[in-house]
């Protein structure tokens, strides 16, 4: 005979686990009335996830943050009114411009009606949102190779202040689809902020695409591996960290006089959905 449970379940604990599963970025640590460090739900983060406006909050807690972080959450959650357009034959009329401003035509599909492959051209943030309609919770594996933020590479600029015309005037850079790009140099006061605002919403959307047995692999180098690890811990949850893969990109030692230690390796971070 089964033993009777002489107490009812702690509903607060159950609700905490449910919220932690849905919003791992809202899980934090704080000090209770007895001075003990306990796990808690950050109400400001939780409110931000279900709000269409920026939620302000100043309570002290353990967190990883940067300027405009709350706006990058809004960017991930905001809807778009766009759709995918099939390209069955080589285009003759330009549909965009390359990074030099030259007209750009998309290459047509091969065996469009029978192929099992899908190649999409466009802003990756918008594409990730469009894919939610068909592939939400269905993708088993994602591999991404984002900009490493090495000062010379270009990152998507999700600017929250300037108008489009002002930004294009200041940067003058467009990709093949006409999306604004900017070189992120260390002289930029938002060097790490701009990169984090770029990667955060895209990783949030990528997580939603993964199935329950899904996993994501992210390539990175020394410049942002620390920040990427913290972002992924927040979005996917620390318990879903699968491993930090170090791979040797070169066998000869670099003759780089600007560094005391020659860099021969890069990194791949792996996270599971659950």
Secondary structure, DSSP 8 states (H G I E B T S, - for coil): -----SS---HHHHHHHHHHHH-GGGEEEEE-TTS-EEEEE-HHHHHHHT-SS-------------TTHHHHHHHHH-----------S--SS--EE-TTS-EE-----SSTTT-------S-HHHHHHHHHHHHTTTEEEEEE------SSSEEE---SSS-HHHHHHHH--B-TTS-BEEE--TTSTTHHHHHHHHHHHHHHHHHHHEEEEEEEEEEE-TTTHHHHHHHHHHHH-GGGEEEEEEEES-SS----TT-SS---EEEEEEEE--
